[in-house]
């Protein structure tokens, strides 16, 4: 075992790294650069791989396209609709699961189930649950005197249906992460707080929340990134359409349409790039806010 | 009832209500998949079919070749998981045990790529694959997924925790480095490797957008892609749709029940989605 790098050890390392690097460079690093370059291709012959013209036209076209603006605003609505509710619900369930009760493994398994299952399969099941005449949801709402809602076919409700499905699907993952975070909190803090006579709510506010903030921070970053990339749910729930009257058209869906249905590679790359910028900015903002509020033990 | 017992009861009630909401879609799926057509649209809903109707599964298999899709999913999942494990083990060993020029730069670049959403890579990867003539082959479904920065990172962290003295002892005993990696390091890293493998299996089995784009022929469809196409083929025969959905979902649920212990610990430790 050598302690300092030399040419011999470097050659050996390259041999070990070769399989992984070959794949990662071809399918990860090169495409990142390529997709950035492609977003500037304004006249591209895909069959012969010849670029006739480059420029900023793609980005100008994008921001003049009503559908792209719609896709952007829908994506933001989706992020705002899913992330906060999902975080609050999963924190609540994780807190309940963190108490000393029986059947813990059983409950944990149930909440985690949607995470391991195919989005396409469960979206089809939910599509049936959302059915306006024979769906379970309207049947249950009927008990409370609510008139049947056209969840899937009414543009006003399609996004809500998508948000409900997505929260249900993603809850388990957040719960597991929160549980891990809760179990990392040193019990001594709670004992100290109890000795000082702090109420349950005060213990939660002054011990749990601050010490859980790194977990909270991690979950909010992952949730926002994932919410920005929603696609499978939409495709499956609305039968390969972005909802009635484009009501659930999101940025990734837009990329898919431009790329796969219309073969506009330059425009699709530009849209994907805009998505990346959005995700990047949001992550950056969170990192800055995080610095202020996240406490490490 | 004491105050403590009361709060425990409340916890049980709340957790049970939540569990019912989480389970309901699955129960509804399985129940519908076993119903006769006349019970499917019944209002109020029928929860337990008056007669268990297994024919929905055979009927679904007649409309679409789900056995073929199933086989494809199994092949793609196994190959990409095995491939990823091999590349990950080798790379993680280099990053954790060998000193070499450019180590930190390469590692930082790799970690940086994790920030880019996969959708950005879709188009150039599609172009690369069609230039290679791989569209509509198993290679397109498997090869791009046989390496993952996240997996390398996770395993490297684990390898770093294995005492260096072990390597020295092996060296003294005349054990080659390569043998040492496979016979000592890999068995020791079993928990981390199971985590990596399980997350890969889940992601690979459920992958949708990529297989949708790189396959055009029915023979190469994986289960989620086949299921999605089936929704138009089956029309509004919900009992068939639910039978097909069950076929996609149940293998993962069974696997999850068996491996539950590992996956919960693994995901909690790594905290990432693969």
Interface residues (C-beta under 8 A of the other chain):
Chain A: X1 X2 X3 X4 X5 X7 X9 X10 X12 X13 X14 X16 X17 X18 X19 X20 X21 X23 X24 X26 X27 X28 X29 X30 X31 X32 X34 X35 X38 X46 X49 X93 X96 X97 X99 X101 X105 X107 X108 X109 X110 X111 X112 X113 X114 X115 X116 X117 X118 X119 X120 X121 X122 X124 X125 X126 X128 X129 X133 X134 X136 X139 X168 X171 X172 X173 X176 X177 X179 X180 X218 X222 X225 X226 X228 X229 X231 X232 X235 X236 X239 X240 X252 X255 X256 X259 X260 X265 X268 X269 X272 X273 X275 X276 X279 X280 X283
Chain B: X8 X11 X12 X14 X15 X18 X19 X21 X22 X23 X24 X25 X26 X28 X29 X32 X40 X41 X43 X44 X45 X86 X87 X88 X90 X91 X93 X94 X95 X97 X98 X99 X100 X101 X102 X103 X106 X109 X110 X113 X115 X116 X117 X118 X119 X120 X121 X122 X123 X124 X125 X126 X127 X128 X131 X143 X144 X146 X147 X149 X152 X164 X167 X168 X171 X202 X205 X206 X208 X209 X212 X213 X223 X224 X227 X228 X231 X232 X238 X241 X242 X245 X246 X248 X249 X252 X253 X255 X256 X257 X260 X263 X264 X267 X268 X269 X271 X272 X273
